[in-house]
Amino acid sequence: MDQLMEKYEALDQHKREPANRELTCSVHFVNTKFGPGTSSEDELGSVTCLVSKAEDLEIERIFKRQSADLATNRSLFEFGHNFEDVRDWTSIEQPLKVSLKAVLRYMVENHLKTTVQIEINKMYFNCHVIVLQAYSKFFMELEPIPLVVTLPEEKVSQKAFMLIYKWMLSDEPTLERNNIVAVFVAATYLRIKALLLGCWTYFDDVNCFNEATACIMYVESKNNPALDIVRNLMLTRIQKFLLTFVATRDFLEVPLKHLVYLLSSDEICVNTEVEILFIAVRWLGHDWQCRKSNVPSLIGCIRFHSMPLWYLLCVRRVETHKLVRELLGLPNVDAIINEAISKITSKMYEQKIEGISDHGNIIKNLQSRRWIVDDACPYYHHIGCPHTRDINFRQFESYLTALQQQPCDYWAKIDLLDLNNPRKCGCMQ
């Protein structure tokens, strides 16, 4: 039994011994540069390497390795030379280079390599679309960008587009007064916010647009919906210039809503409230058949209680102008006049009881305008003067004719009435 156990132990020991050895392998490499007949001793045709691990088989490194007698074939890099580190490399002065900003500006300002054409009524403008997109929301949202973009001339005129593109290229842009309306309309269509703000800088300045200049802007911007808000603003600037404006044919084309605004304003300047009635008659009479339906709107703007009492008492008998008589004969107007007479006489009676005989206080205590005293007005009278009964529409027309012949700045020289010391007319002196 003991012999049998020893036999199995010896056999088991014999089986375990190979597992403890380190495995080796012989790898034989042949250099293909040399023919099979070349001696391995003279030409190093083969290399035998014993390795114990698979990761040591770096074939590329082995093939690149040269024998000791071929060391003269090594490269400069293998000798250790480095061309990346050069002394004083960064200190060498470079030639001047034109900045990208200057190059791009030169190309843009001289229209080189343009990318889009803008067509307005058969005129073509070569432009850079990136410039247009920088300021215009219209072009920014235009997708895809065509080679030719056609713009409506009634919205963007040729002159306006040239000025706008010039404005885009300028570092310190300015706007010309004689083209600001066309530029504003075009900027509104193209949605150029910065340019619109520039236009409004001028519109908001009363030194640029006031009285006569505001009226000119109002007329210039008519029939253009994009300028409605500008026109409304200009209306508020017409005060002492009102009667001069009424004397022109441009006034006859004023829309009803704008006329209602003007005649309802406390800031307009007139010699007497009677002129407001005559202004309405002048506008209505220009196209009576089409405008007679607007009578109620205009009658509501007239402050009959601010008219001279003598005029209210006599006008329905002495006025000869057909349209004026027709208006005053309307039942609602007749009632308004009677109410005004009653209100004025009641106020005068109260003042008499209080010992006040100055008729000027009637105006002070009523909603009033800004009254003026124009020496060229043939019907100017103190409000308490009996001769106010003689005021008529023919005199008003004569006064408008006289205003047309006055110097352009005549309106600015007209004095405002001092309510604390109202000027007496020649009849009461």
C-alpha positions in Angstrom: 0.0 0.0 0.0 2.8 2.3 0.9 4.5 1.6 -2.4 1.3 2.4 -4.3 1.0 5.8 -2.6 4.5 6.7 -3.3 4.0 5.8 -7.0 0.9 8.1 -7.3 2.7 11.0 -5.5 5.6 10.7 -7.9 3.3 10.7 -10.8 1.4 13.7 -9.5 4.6 15.6 -9.0 5.7 14.8 -12.5 2.4 16.3 -13.9 2.7 19.6 -11.9 6.4 20.4 -12.8 5.7 21.7 -16.4 3.2 24.3 -15.0 5.9 25.9 -13.0 8.2 26.5 -16.0 8.2 29.8 -17.8 7.0 29.3 -21.4 9.2 30.6 -24.1 8.9 30.8 -27.9 11.3 31.4 -30.7 10.3 34.1 -33.2 12.2 34.3 -36.5 12.1 37.5 -38.5 13.4 37.8 -42.0 14.4 41.1 -43.5 12.8 41.2 -47.0 15.3 43.7 -48.3 17.8 41.0 -48.8 17.4 38.0 -51.1 16.9 34.5 -49.7 20.4 33.5 -50.9 22.2 36.2 -48.8 24.3 35.1 -45.9 22.7 35.9 -42.5 26.1 36.7 -41.0 27.1 39.3 -43.6 23.8 41.0 -44.4 21.9 40.5 -41.1 19.1 38.9 -43.1 17.4 37.4 -40.1 16.9 38.2 -36.5 16.2 35.8 -33.8 14.7 37.1 -30.6 13.5 35.2 -27.6 10.5 36.8 -25.9 8.6 35.7 -22.9 5.5 38.1 -23.3 3.4 38.8 -26.3 3.4 42.6 -25.8 7.1 42.7 -26.4 6.6 41.9 -30.0 7.0 45.5 -31.3 7.4 44.6 -34.9 7.7 48.2 -36.2 10.5 49.0 -33.7 12.4 45.9 -34.5 12.3 46.5 -38.3 13.5 50.0 -37.9 16.4 49.1 -35.7 19.6 49.2 -37.6 22.7 47.3 -37.0 25.8 49.0 -35.5 27.6 49.1 -38.8 24.7 51.1 -40.4 24.6 53.9 -37.8 25.7 56.4 -40.3 22.3 56.2 -42.0 20.4 57.8 -39.0 18.4 61.0 -39.5 19.1 64.4 -37.9 16.2 63.9 -35.6 17.7 60.6 -34.5 20.9 62.5 -33.9 18.9 64.7 -31.5 18.5 67.9 -33.5 15.3 69.8 -32.9 14.0 72.4 -35.4 11.1 73.6 -33.3 13.2 75.5 -30.8 14.8 78.5 -32.6 16.5 81.2 -30.6 14.9 84.7 -30.8 12.1 83.4 -33.0 9.4 85.5 -31.4 11.5 88.7 -31.4 11.8 88.9 -35.2 9.9 91.9 -36.5 7.1 91.1 -38.8 6.0 93.2 -41.8 2.9 95.4 -41.2 -0.5 93.8 -41.9 -3.6 95.8 -42.9 -6.3 95.1 -40.2 -9.3 93.0 -41.2 -11.6 95.8 -40.2 -9.9 98.2 -42.6 -10.0 95.6 -45.4 -13.6 94.8 -44.9 -14.6 98.5 -44.7 -12.7 99.2 -48.0 -14.5 96.3 -49.7 -17.9 97.4 -48.3 -17.5 101.1 -49.1 -16.2 100.4 -52.6 -18.9 97.7 -53.3 -16.4 95.0 -53.9 -17.6 91.4 -54.0 -21.2 92.4 -53.3 -23.7 89.6 -52.5 -27.1 90.9 -53.4 -28.8 93.3 -55.8 -31.7 95.6 -54.7 -34.1 96.5 -57.5 -36.3 99.6 -57.2 -38.2 100.5 -60.3 -35.7 99.0 -62.7 -32.7 100.6 -60.9 -30.3 98.1 -59.3 -28.1 98.7 -56.3 -25.1 96.3 -55.6 -25.0 95.7 -51.8 -23.6 93.5 -49.2 -26.4 91.6 -47.6 -24.6 91.4 -44.2 -24.7 95.2 -44.0 -28.4 95.3 -44.7 -29.0 92.5 -42.2 -27.0 94.3 -39.5 -29.6 97.1 -39.3 -32.8 96.0 -41.1 -35.1 93.4 -39.6 -36.7 93.0 -43.0 -33.5 91.7 -44.5 -32.6 89.7 -41.4 -35.8 87.7 -41.6 -35.7 87.3 -45.4 -35.1 83.6 -46.1 -33.7 82.4 -48.4 -31.7 85.5 -49.6 -32.3 85.8 -53.3 -29.7 87.2 -55.7 -32.1 90.1 -56.5 -34.5 91.7 -53.9 -37.3 93.9 -55.4 -38.6 96.7 -53.2 -41.8 98.7 -53.8 -41.0 102.2 -54.8 -44.1 103.6 -53.1 -42.5 102.3 -49.8 -38.8 102.6 -50.5 -37.9 105.2 -53.1 -34.6 105.1 -55.0 -33.3 108.2 -53.2 -34.4 107.0 -49.8 -32.6 103.6 -50.3 -29.3 105.3 -51.3 -29.5 107.6 -48.2 -30.3 104.6 -46.0 -27.4 102.5 -47.3 -25.1 105.5 -46.9 -26.4 105.9 -43.3 -25.6 102.2 -42.7 -22.0 102.6 -43.8 -21.4 105.8 -41.9 -19.9 106.0 -38.4 -21.5 109.4 -37.7 -24.6 109.5 -39.9 -26.8 112.6 -40.4 -30.2 112.9 -42.1 -31.1 115.6 -44.6 -34.2 117.6 -43.8 -35.6 117.5 -47.4 -35.5 113.7 -47.5 -36.5 112.8 -43.9 -40.1 111.9 -44.8 -39.0 109.5 -47.6 -36.3 108.0 -45.3 -38.8 107.6 -42.4 -41.3 105.8 -44.7 -38.6 103.5 -46.1 -37.1 102.8 -42.6 -40.6 101.9 -41.4 -41.0 99.4 -44.2 -37.5 97.9 -43.8 -37.9 98.0 -40.0 -34.7 99.8 -39.2 -35.2 100.6 -35.6 -32.0 102.7 -35.1 -32.9 104.9 -38.1 -36.5 105.4 -36.9 -35.1 106.6 -33.6 -32.9 109.0 -35.5 -35.8 110.4 -37.3 -37.8 110.8 -34.1 -34.9 112.8 -32.6 -35.7 115.5 -35.2 -39.5 115.2 -35.0 -39.5 115.6 -31.2 -37.3 118.7 -31.3 -39.5 121.8 -31.3 -36.6 123.8 -32.7 -36.7 121.7 -35.8 -40.5 121.4 -36.2 -42.7 124.1 -34.7 -45.5 126.3 -36.1 -44.7 126.9 -39.8 -42.1 124.1 -40.0 -44.5 121.7 -38.2 -47.3 122.7 -40.6 -45.0 122.1 -43.6 -44.2 118.6 -42.2 -47.9 118.0 -41.7 -48.7 118.8 -45.3 -45.6 116.9 -46.7 -46.6 113.7 -44.9 -50.2 113.6 -45.9 -51.8 110.5 -47.4 -49.1 108.2 -45.9 -50.4 105.9 -43.1 -46.8 105.3 -41.9 -46.7 109.0 -40.9 -50.0 109.3 -39.1 -48.4 109.5 -35.7 -46.0 112.2 -37.0 -48.8 114.2 -38.5 -50.7 114.1 -35.2 -47.6 115.4 -33.4 -47.2 118.2 -35.9 -50.8 119.3 -35.4 -50.1 120.0 -31.8 -47.3 122.5 -32.9 -49.7 124.6 -35.0 -50.8 127.6 -32.9 -50.2 131.1 -34.1 -49.7 129.8 -37.6 -53.2 128.5 -37.8 -54.8 131.3 -39.7 -51.9 131.4 -42.2 -52.5 127.7 -42.7 -56.2 128.2 -43.2 -55.5 130.7 -45.9 -53.8 128.0 -48.1 -55.3 125.4 -50.4 -53.5 122.7 -48.4 -55.9 123.4 -45.5 -58.9 122.4 -47.7 -57.5 118.8 -47.9 -57.2 118.3 -44.1 -59.0 115.2 -43.0 -62.1 115.6 -40.8 -60.5 114.1 -37.7 -57.5 116.4 -37.9 -59.7 119.4 -38.4 -61.8 118.4 -35.4 -58.6 118.1 -33.4 -57.4 121.6 -34.4 -60.7 123.4 -33.8 -61.0 121.7 -30.4 -57.6 122.7 -29.2 -57.1 125.3 -26.5 -53.7 126.1 -28.0 -54.7 127.5 -31.4 -54.5 131.3 -31.7 -57.4 133.3 -33.2 -58.6 136.9 -33.0 -62.1 135.8 -32.0 -64.1 132.6 -31.6 -66.1 133.7 -34.7 -63.1 132.7 -36.8 -63.6 129.1 -35.7 -67.1 129.1 -37.2 -65.7 130.7 -40.4 -62.8 128.1 -40.6 -65.4 125.3 -40.4 -67.5 127.0 -43.2 -64.4 127.4 -45.4 -63.6 123.7 -45.1 -67.2 122.5 -45.6 -67.7 124.8 -48.6 -64.8 123.3 -50.5 -66.9 120.1 -51.1 -70.3 120.8 -49.5 -72.1 117.8 -51.0 -69.6 115.3 -49.6 -68.9 117.1 -46.4 -72.3 118.4 -45.2 -72.7 115.2 -43.2 -69.7 116.3 -41.1 -71.5 119.5 -39.8 -72.4 118.0 -36.4 -68.8 117.1 -35.7 -67.6 120.6 -36.5 -70.4 122.4 -34.7 -69.3 120.6 -31.6 -65.9 122.3 -31.8 -67.2 125.8 -31.9 -67.5 127.6 -28.5 -70.4 129.9 -29.2 -70.4 131.0 -25.5 -66.9 132.6 -26.2 -68.2 134.8 -29.1 -69.1 138.4 -28.6 -72.7 138.9 -27.4 -73.5 141.5 -30.0 -72.4 139.1 -32.8 -74.7 136.3 -31.4 -77.6 138.7 -31.2 -77.3 139.9 -34.8 -75.6 137.3 -36.9 -78.8 135.4 -37.9 -80.2 138.6 -39.3 -77.2 140.4 -40.9 -75.0 137.6 -42.3 -75.3 137.3 -46.1 -73.1 134.3 -46.9 -75.4 131.4 -48.0 -73.5 128.6 -46.2 -73.1 130.5 -43.0 -76.8 131.2 -42.9 -77.6 127.6 -43.7 -75.5 126.4 -40.8 -76.9 128.9 -38.3 -80.4 128.0 -39.4 -80.0 124.4 -38.3 -82.3 123.7 -35.3 -79.5 122.4 -33.1 -77.2 125.3 -34.0 -80.0 127.8 -33.3 -80.6 126.2 -29.9 -76.8 126.4 -29.1 -76.7 130.1 -30.0 -79.7 130.9 -27.8 -78.1 129.0 -24.9 -74.9 130.9 -25.4 -76.7 134.2 -25.3 -78.5 133.2 -22.1 -75.2 132.1 -20.5 -73.4 135.3 -21.4 -76.1 137.7 -20.3 -76.5 135.8 -17.0 -72.8 136.2 -16.4 -72.9 139.9 -17.3 -75.8 140.4 -14.9 -73.8 138.7 -12.1 -70.8 140.9 -12.8 -73.0 144.1 -12.8 -74.4 143.1 -9.4 -70.8 142.6 -8.2 -69.9 146.0 -9.6 -67.7 144.7 -12.4 -68.2 146.4 -15.7 -65.2 145.0 -17.7 -66.6 142.8 -20.5 -63.2 141.1 -20.7 -64.0 139.1 -17.6 -66.5 137.1 -19.7 -63.7 135.5 -21.5 -61.6 135.0 -18.4 -64.3 132.9 -16.8 -65.0 130.7 -19.8 -63.1 128.0 -21.5 -61.0 130.0 -23.9 -58.4 129.8 -26.6 -55.2 131.7 -27.0 -56.3 135.1 -28.3 -54.2 137.2 -30.6 -54.4 140.9 -31.7 -53.5 141.2 -35.4 -53.5 144.7 -36.8 -54.2 143.2 -40.3 -57.5 141.8 -39.1 -60.3 144.1 -40.4 -62.9 142.9 -37.9 -60.9 143.0 -34.7 -62.9 144.6 -31.9 -62.9 144.4 -28.2 -65.3 141.7 -27.1 -67.6 144.2 -25.5 -67.7 146.5 -28.6 -71.1 146.8 -30.3 -69.4 146.8 -33.7 -68.7 143.1 -33.3 -72.2 142.7 -34.7 -70.7 143.7 -38.1 -68.3 140.7 -38.4 -69.1 138.7 -41.4 -67.6 135.9 -43.6 -66.6 138.2 -46.5 -64.4 140.1 -44.1 -62.8 136.8 -43.0 -62.1 135.9 -46.7 -60.5 139.4 -47.2 -58.3 138.8 -44.1 -57.1 135.4 -45.4 -56.2 137.1 -48.7 -54.1 139.6 -46.8 -52.3 136.9 -44.8 -51.3 135.3 -48.1 -49.5 138.5 -49.0 -47.6 138.9 -45.8 -43.9 137.9 -45.2 -43.3 134.2 -44.2 -42.5 135.2 -40.6 -45.5 137.5 -40.2 -47.3 135.1 -37.9 -44.4 135.1 -35.4 -44.8 138.9 -34.9 -48.4 138.8 -34.0 -49.0 139.7 -30.3 -51.0 137.6 -27.9 -53.9 139.3 -26.1 -53.2 140.2 -22.4 -56.3 139.1 -20.6 -55.4 141.2 -17.6 -55.1 144.3 -19.8 -57.0 143.6 -23.0 -56.4 145.9 -25.9 -59.2 148.3 -26.7 -60.3 148.6 -30.3 -60.5 152.0 -32.1 -64.3 152.1 -31.5 -64.0 152.1 -27.7 -61.1 154.6 -27.3 
